[in-house]
Amino acid sequence: MKIWNGYGSEHSMNLVMIGSFQEITDADEAKALIDLFREQAQDEPGTFSLDGTTDTGDKRFSEKMSQLMRDSKLYIFHPNELEQFAYDMHIELQGNTITVTTDESDISAFLKLFIEKGARVEVYSAHQYPGTGHGRDTG
């Protein structure tokens, strides 16, 4: 019997990001923006290089994404960050708090959006802090 041992960072973060907003309406607005950016990022599958095979080398914003950024008055993202909105993540809005859990390590787009919208942000690995009730298999 052959046993394979390998180490890598792919899909192992068990990362938790919690944005606490001053008002529930601020959290609602941030969640609505996340939903809009996620929808747009998922509608543009050929634009981003999620697996390295669809990257065209064009590091500009699509017209639709540019319009979304203008409409939302968010000029904080780099073109490479927008693929983060298409990542597999669990996003939960509860009162004035948004919790994002993911296995990815690239979360700068979410961090920027949270801070831009006035959140206090906590980021940690649920592997290191399993008793928080957030993350994968943390009870």
C-alpha positions in Angstrom: 0.0 0.0 0.0 1.3 3.4 -0.9 0.4 6.4 1.3 0.7 9.8 -0.2 1.8 12.7 2.0 1.6 16.2 0.6 1.5 19.7 1.9 0.0 22.8 0.3 -1.9 25.9 1.1 -4.7 25.3 -1.4 -8.1 25.1 0.3 -6.7 24.8 3.8 -7.2 28.2 5.4 -10.5 27.7 7.2 -10.4 31.5 7.4 -13.0 33.6 9.2 -13.5 37.3 8.6 -16.0 39.2 10.8 -17.0 42.7 9.9 -18.8 44.6 12.7 -20.6 47.7 11.6 -21.9 50.5 13.7 -25.4 50.3 12.3 -27.5 47.4 10.9 -28.2 49.5 7.8 -24.4 49.7 7.2 -24.1 46.0 7.3 -27.1 45.6 5.1 -25.6 47.9 2.5 -22.2 46.1 2.6 -23.9 42.7 2.2 -25.9 44.1 -0.8 -22.7 45.3 -2.4 -21.0 41.9 -1.8 -24.0 40.2 -3.5 -23.8 42.6 -6.5 -20.0 42.1 -6.9 -20.3 38.3 -6.4 -23.1 38.1 -9.0 -21.1 40.2 -11.5 -17.9 38.2 -10.9 -19.7 35.0 -11.5 -21.3 36.4 -14.7 -17.8 37.0 -16.1 -16.2 33.6 -15.9 -13.7 34.2 -18.7 -12.5 37.5 -17.3 -10.7 36.1 -14.3 -8.0 33.5 -13.9 -9.5 31.3 -11.2 -7.5 28.3 -12.2 -4.8 29.8 -14.4 -6.4 28.6 -17.7 -8.7 31.5 -18.6 -6.3 34.4 -18.0 -6.1 36.5 -21.1 -3.5 38.8 -19.7 -5.9 41.7 -19.8 -5.8 43.2 -16.3 -8.5 45.8 -16.8 -12.0 46.0 -15.5 -14.8 44.9 -17.7 -17.3 47.6 -18.7 -20.0 46.0 -16.5 -17.7 45.7 -13.5 -16.5 49.3 -14.1 -20.1 50.5 -14.1 -20.8 48.6 -10.9 -17.8 50.2 -9.2 -19.0 53.7 -10.4 -22.6 53.1 -9.3 -21.4 51.9 -5.9 -18.7 54.6 -5.6 -16.1 52.0 -4.8 -12.8 52.7 -6.5 -10.7 50.5 -4.1 -10.3 47.3 -6.0 -7.4 46.1 -8.2 -8.5 44.1 -11.3 -6.8 41.0 -9.9 -8.9 41.2 -6.7 -12.2 40.9 -8.4 -11.9 37.2 -8.9 -12.1 36.9 -5.1 -15.9 37.6 -5.3 -16.2 34.4 -7.4 -14.5 32.2 -4.8 -16.4 29.6 -2.8 -17.4 31.4 0.4 -20.1 31.4 3.0 -21.4 34.8 3.8 -23.8 35.4 6.7 -25.5 38.7 7.7 -26.7 38.8 11.3 -27.7 42.1 12.7 -24.8 44.6 12.3 -22.3 41.8 11.6 -21.2 40.0 8.4 -19.2 36.8 8.7 -17.3 35.4 5.8 -15.9 31.9 6.0 -13.7 30.4 3.3 -10.8 28.1 2.6 -9.1 30.8 0.5 -6.4 33.1 1.7 -7.0 36.0 -0.8 -9.6 38.1 0.9 -8.3 41.6 0.3 -11.4 42.6 -1.8 -13.7 41.8 1.1 -11.4 43.5 3.6 -11.3 46.6 1.6 -15.1 46.7 1.2 -15.6 46.1 4.9 -13.3 48.9 5.9 -14.6 51.3 3.2 -18.1 50.8 4.6 -17.0 51.4 8.2 -16.6 48.0 9.7 -14.3 46.9 12.5 -12.7 43.7 11.0 -11.5 40.6 12.7 -9.7 37.9 10.7 -8.4 34.6 12.0 -8.0 30.9 11.1 -10.6 28.7 12.7 -7.9 26.0 12.8 -6.2 28.1 15.5 -9.4 29.3 17.2 -11.8 26.4 16.9 -14.1 27.4 19.7 -15.6 30.5 18.1 -18.5 28.7 16.3 -17.2 29.9 12.9 -15.3 28.1 10.2 -15.3 24.5 9.1 -15.8 21.8 11.7 -15.4 24.1 14.6 -18.5 23.0 16.6 
